[in-house]
Each structure stands twice: as structure tokens, then as C-alpha cells.
Amino acid sequence: MEHRSDSKDNHESESSETCFETAQDSVSENASQVLERIQNEEAAARIAEKEDKIRRACEMRDLDALVSYATSEGGFLRDDIRRQACKSPT
């Protein structure tokens, strides 16, 4: 009878390990999703801030700032902002 008990304990142990690994995978996946969401929110905030700065530079006709934004990563971000910036100095 002891052999059956050992077999049952071994099966329960394997089952517990599998359940634990599944839980770990789920937690890791959730953590990855949260991290991705935070990174997306931070990127969106940076883009919105840059857009605001570009629009203010257009209003102030600050050509040095506009050149800086145009040559930075992402440039003027979108065509509508680019069109506004390009017509601004005239």
C-alpha cells in the first residue's frame, strides 16, 4: 500500500509544481502587460508634451526651437503639426 501512497504523493507533487509554474507564467504575463501599458502611457505623455511645445514654438515663431524639434527623434510627429510648423514662419 505504501507504494500507492508514494505514487499518489508524487503525482500530487507534480500537479502542484505544474499549477505553480502556471501561476508564475500568469503573473509574469500580467507584469509584462502592466509594464507595456506604463511604457505606452509614458510614450504618449512625451509625445503630447512635444506636440504642445511644437505648437507653442509655432505661435511664438521660434525658428530655432522648430529646427530642433524637426531634427529630433520623431520630427514634427504628424503631418498636421508639420504643416502648421512649416507655414508658421511666413
Steps between C-alpha positions, in 0.01 A plus 500: 500500500785732568598490133160638399533776757843596365360499146207715608732743685728517197205573270371769738848651518527511119150647481589766757818589312308531173238717669773714655678538164171599336441759771853635455449524124173684556661745742789557259258560214296743709815683608610525137162642402511756780854602405400534135197712595715728717756537222224583251353759737843658553562511125159657441573763767838583340338530157222726634758718674711528184189582294411778743854640487499495119167684488629763746817542293276554195297764682816676616666453159802353677694368199789364707259290707316382188826391336590316819165318512511422127841336529429315825372142521154484342534842340174694502312177588211531255424670169250747649764626745763510224268707280434740787872533573593550136246778445568663838808711413348664191 
